[in-house]
C-alpha cells in the first residue's frame, strides 16, 4: 500500500514538471477578457430584465 502511495506522489511530481504556467502578461490579458465579458453580460441581462419588467407591468395593468 505504501508503495502505491509513493508511486502516486512520484507520478504527481512528473506531471507537475509538464505544467506550463502562463506568464504575467497572459494572466492580465485573460483577466481583462473575463471582466469585459462579465460587464457585457450584466448590461445585457439588466436591459432584458428591465424590458420584461415593463412588459409585465403593461400587460397586467
N, C-alpha and C positions, 0 to 999 in steps of 0.2 A: 504494500500500500504506500509506504514512504517513497518507494522507487517511482511510482506513478506520479506522486506529488512533485518530486524533484524533476521528473521529466516534463511535467506541465510547466513549471517555472522556467525551465530551460527553453521550452517552446515559446513561452511568452517573451522571454528576452530576445530570442531570434526574431520574432515578429516585430518587436519594438524597434529593432535595428533597421527594418524595412520601411518604417513610417517616415514620410516626408512631411514635415511641418511647414505650414505656409509662412511666408515672410511677413514682416510687419505691414508692408505696403499692401499685400494681398488681403490681409485681415481687415485693414482700414477700408479698402475698396469694397469688400464684401459687406462690411457693416453699413456703409452708406447705401448700398443696394437694398439691404433689408429695411433700413429706416425709411427710405423713399417709398418702397413698396407698401409698407405698413401705413404711411401717411396717405398714399393714393387710395388704398383700400378703405381707410377710415373715412375719408372725404366722400367717396362713392357710397358707402353704406349709410353715412349720415344723410346724404341727399335722398337716397331711396327711402330711408326711414321717415324723413320729414314729408316727402311726397305721399307716401302711403298713409301717413297720419292725417294729412289734409284731405286726402281722398276719402278716407273712412269717416272723417268728420262731416264732409259734404254729403256722403251717401246716407248716413244715419241721422242727419238733421231734419 
